């Protein structure tokens, strides 16, 4: 039927479209008016045709539908278990536990069915014996440990203990524990890296583990990625990373294993003023994560940056994912982007540019060496500063903050948590990579004006 319907129409070439657009511009230059270049150096055109098709094909995740995850900070073991059981009853099918110290894992995991649920442990400490003990207790493939000594080094500026002891503990862990190393790609997004930098640094970060610990570690790696607000570009980012990871495994002559991606919305663009807009941002970001092929998605609450975790915020964030899955047709949307001329073009450009940066890092001695020399930190700072300047000049918009701010929205007495970058006065091996939100400077000025107006 499609051939019958369209056979009477002549095919229009890209040059014909461009000529028609040029006429409609009435003398304005096509390149200056309609083409724009992103911070990554990617040129975006006003239209795409089949000539832009790259024949890229990114496989859907092994499980057709994405996992909905609830993140729980372990403060009280029994309470953490209660929250997990409640979240699983209300639609989540995976849990991320965050722990800053040892906990009673038997209490925390009570009544959790690992045949039906995936559990992630993000431990902010390094204890090989404890990790191995938990893994033996669970004894299931649906258990992931988000341990990253290189990510901790990059963010803290120090090893947990020392290079030698950290490496030995990781050796002990990967010798017996599957799914034991997580690449903290979310750090780069939240520190202000552009998309191409994020891809390159994640790839170099993962490669460093392979260089240091050998081929055996590759199958144990999975990835934490933060998703930003540029809808189509973020879809392409996840797809580009899958291609890069597959290419890297092929280059190392290792068994191809699809990248397991644990995605969360970024905090970099979240705001304390007009904070309900954060729900719109996270919805868009979760959609990008789904269409990009994330394995598991853990949403963040609209008040994540300034309020203690609460039942309402957590329920809303979980329900955003449930609505997308059950009511918006996103349940099996992991490969919907395949064949999109625009997204394919973005994916290819991102992958090529990220690969060029990755090669520079490897040529410069690898991820760890570049980190110790401050090269990566410098590049990140340049990218973040550029983005922050665009924000302050209203070239990059956050609705309710630098566009149409509500002057009656007062936040001074509503901040339970400190939402700003904290200065750390400790000795470090090198300057750490800092997570910082875009709107911090502007928000601090508004809070100062609130106090002065009291």
N, C-alpha and C positions, 0 to 999 in steps of 0.2 A: 504493500500500500504506500509506503514511504516513497518508493521510486516513482510510482504513478503520480503522487501528489506533487512532487518536486521536479519531475522530468521536464516540464514546460518552462522552468526558470533557468536562465543562463547563469553559470557560475561566475562569481565576481572575484577578480584577483585582488591580492593585497595592494598592488599598485593603484588599481582603480579605486579602492576604498580611500587610499591616501590622497589621490587626486581630488576626490569628492570632498574630503575633509578640508583640503587646502583651499578649495573654492569657498566653502562655508566659513572659513576663518577670515575671509575678506581682507587679505593682505598680511595678516599676522603670520609669523613664522611657525611652521608646524613643530619643529624641534624645540623651539624656545617656549611655545605655548602649551603643548600637550605631552611632551616627554618630561619625565622627572627622574632624578637619580637619588637613590636612597643613601643612607649613611654607610651602607656596605659597598656602595659603588655599583649597585644593580640598577639598570635602566628599565623603567616601567613604561610601556607603550599604552596608547589609548584603546587599542584593539589587538586581538590575537586571532590567527587563522590556523588552518591545518599545517601551513608552512612552518609554524612555530612548534609543531609537535616534535618531541625529542625521542619518542619511542621508549621513554623511561617507564618502567613498571615496578612499582613498589608493592611487594606482597602484603596482604592483610596480616594482622597478627594471627598467631596460631589459634587463638580462641576468637571466634567471630565477633563476639561482643566484648566491649571493654569492661573492666572490673571497677566497681564503685567502692572507693576506700574511705574509711573514717580514720582520721588521725587522732590518737589519744596519748596525752602526756601521762606517764606513770608517776604519780605522786603517792597515792595510796593503792596498794595492790588489789584489794577487793573492789574498790571504786573503779579502777581501770577495767577490771573484768566485767563489772556491772554495765559500764558504758559500752564495752565491746559487744556484749550479748544484746543489749538494747539496740545498738546500731545495726547489727546483723538481722535482728527481727524486723527492723524498719526499712530494709531494702539494701543495705550495704552487703557486699559479698567479700570484702577484704578489710583488714585492719592494719594500720601502721601504729606500732607502739614506739614512743620516743622515751628513752631512759637515760638519765644522767648518772645513775649508779646501779649497783646490783639490785635485783628485785626477786621476789618469790614467783618464779615463772609458773609453778604448778597452780598457784592461786590466780594469776593473771590469765592463764590459758584455760581455766576450768570451763568445761562444756563447749569449747570451740571445736567444731567439726572441720578438720583439715581437708577432708574429702570435698567439702563444699565451699571452703573459705581459704583465702590466701592471707598469710600473716607476714608483715614486714617488721623487723626490729631495727630501728635507728638508734644505735647506742652511742652516746657522746662520751665514750671512754673506751679503753682498749684492754680487754681481759680475755685472753685466748681460752683459758680453762672454762670460764663461764659460758662463752659462746659455744664451745664444743659440747658442754653439758646440756645446754638448751637444745642443740641440734639433735643429740642422741635421744633426748626425751621426746621430741616431736617426731623425728624419723619420718619425714614426709617431704616430697618435692615442693609442696606449696608453702615452704618456709624460706624467706629471704632476709639476709642480714645486710643492712646498709652501713657497712664499715668501709672507711676510706681514709687511710693514713695520709695519703697525698693531699686529699681535700682538706683534711684537718690542718696539715702543714701550711697549705696555701692560705687558709682563713685565719689561723691562729699565729702563724709566723714561727711556730715551734713544733717539734715532734711531740707526741704524747709523752714519751720518756726520752728516747734518743733514736737516732737512725738505726743503730744496730739492734736495739731491743724491740723497736716497732717492727722492723723487718722480720725478726725472728718470730714474733707473735703472729704476724700475718702468715708466715711459712707454716706454722703449726695449725692455723685455722684452715688454710686452703688445702692442707694435706688430707683433711677429713670432712670438711664442711662444703657442701654444694651451695651455689648462689650466695657466696660469702663476701663479695667485694662489690661496692656500689660506687660509680663515678659521679661525683657531686657537680654535675653540670649546672644545677640550679644556682650555684655560687656565682658563675660568670654572668648570667642574665641579671641577677639581683645586684651585681656590682657595676652594671652599666655597659657590659660588652654588647657590641652589635651582633646580629645573628650569625654572620660569617665567623666572627671571632669565637662565639660560643661553640660552633661546630668544630672549629679547628682545635680549640683548647680541650674539648671533651675527647676528641680523637687522640690528641697528643698525651693527655692524661691517662687514657686507657692503654696506649702504647707503652708508656713508661712502666706500667705494671708487667706487661709482657716482657719487656727488656730485662727487668729486674728479677722477676719470679718465673720466667719461662713460659713455654706454650701452655702448660697445664692450667694457668690462671685464666686464659681467655674464655673458657666455657663457664667460669664462675662469675664473670662480670655481668652486671646489669647497670642501668643508668637512671639517674634522677635528673629530670629536665623541668625547668620552669618555662611556662608558656606566657608570652606577652600578648599585647592587645591588637597587634597588626594582623588581622584575621587570616587573610590568605597567605601572608608571608610566614606566619607561625605554622600553618598547615605544611607549607613547603619545607620549613626548618626540620620538622620531625621526619618527613619523608627523605630529605637530603641526608640526615644523619643515618638513617637505615641503609641508604645506599653506600655511604662512606664506610660504615662498619662492615658491611658485606665485602666491600672492596679490600679493606684492611685484612680481614681474615683470609681472603683469597691470596693476597700478597704474602702473608706469612705461611701460606699453604696449610691453613688450619681448617678444621671442619666448620662449614658455614652454619651459623646459628643466628637466627633473627634476634635483633636487639630487643631486649626486654626493657621497656620504657615505663618508668614510674613518673607521671607528670603531675605538676601542681601549677595553678596560676601564679604568676609572678607577684611579688609584693612591691616591686619597684614603682609601679604606677598607682598603688593604692593610697588613699588620702584619708586624713582625719576629718576634714571639712566636707560636708555634703556626702557623708560616708555611705549613704544608701546607693550612690552611684557605683560603689564597689561591686554591688550585686550584678549590675549590668556588665561591668568589666569581666568579672569571673565567669559569667554565662558565656560570653563571647570566647573567652580563653579556653573554657572547657570544650566548647564546640570545635575549636581549632585542634585541641588535643585529640578528640575523638576522630576527626577527619584526617588527622595526621597519622593515626594508627597507634596511639599510645596503648600500652597493655593495661595499665591501671591508672586511674585518675583519682586524686584526693583533692577535693575543692577546699578553698579557704573561706572562712567566714567574713562577712562584710565588715566586722569590727575586730578582725584578727590583730591589727597593729596597735590597738590602744586599749583593748578590753580583755579581761580574763575569759578563758573559754567558758561558754555558757550554753545551756540546752537549746535556747531559741536559735542562736547563731549557727550552732552545729547542725540543727535540724534543717534550717533553711539551706545551708550549703550542700547538705546531702540530697535534699529534695530537688535542688537545681539539676543535679545529675540524673536523678530518677525521672524527672519530667522530660529531660532530653531523651532519655532511653525509652521510656514507656509511652509518652504522649507526643513526642516530636519526630518520631521516625528515625532516631539515631542508634537504635539497638545494634544494627549490623552495618554501621556506616564507615567502617575502617578503611574500605577501599573505594569509597564514593568519589574520591578526587582523581582516580585513575582516568587518564584520557583528557583531562582539562588542559587545554593549550596553555592557559595562563599559569596555572600551578606547575605544570611540567617545566615551563620555561624558567620560572623562579627556582624550582628545585635544582635544575641543572646548573644555573648560574651560581647559586649558593654553594653547591657541592664543589664546583670547579674553583671558586675563590677560596673556600675553606681548605681545600686540598693544597693550594699554593702556600697558604700560611702554615699549614701543618708541615709541609716540606721544609720551609724556612726554620721552623722550630727544631726539626730533626737534624737539619744541617748545622744548626747552632749548638748542638749537643744534647738536645732532647728537652722534654718538659721540665724535669727537675732542675737541670742546669740553668735553663732560662728563667725559672722561678727564683732560684738563688741569686741570679745576677740582676733581678728586678726588671727584666725585659717585658715579661707578661704584665706585671703590675703597671709599668709605664704605659703600655698600649691600652690597658683597661682604663687607666685614669684619663687618657686622651679621649677615648670614646665616651666615657661618662661625662666628662666636662663639656664635650660638644653637645651632648644630649641635654644637659642641664641648662646650657646657654640657650638652646632652642626653646626650652620650656619657659625660661624667664623672659624671652623675647616673644612669647606667644606664637612661636612657629610650631611648637608641639603642644597640643591642647589636652588638658585634663579638665573636663567639664565640672563646674562647681568649685574649682580651685583657681585656675588662671583664666577661666572663661565663665562669665555669669556667676560669680561667687555670691552666696547668700550672706550678706553682712550681718544678718540677725542670728546666724548660726554660731553660737559661742561654745567653745570646746574646753576652755581652761579647767573647768570643774568636772569634766567627763573623762579625763585621761587617767585610767587606772594603771596602765603600763606606759613606760617611756617609749614613745614611737620613734625616737631619733637615734642616729648613730652615736655610739658611746666611745669616747676616747679612752684607750687603754694605755696606762702608764706602766708597761712591763717591758722587759728586755726581750727582744725577738731576734731570731737568726737573720731575718730580712723583713722588709715592710710587708705586712699581711694584706690580703685582698679583703676589702670591706664592703659589706652589703649596705646600700644606701638608697632610700627612696628619692624619687625625683623632686617631690614637692616639699622636702624638709625645710629648706631655707625660707620659702614663702610662708609655710605654716608657723615657723618659729617667730617670724615677724608679726603675723596676725595674733599669736598668743601673747606676744609682748604688748601689742596695742590693747588687747583685752585687759591685761593687768593694769596698764596705765589708765584705762578708762573706768576702772572700778571706783 
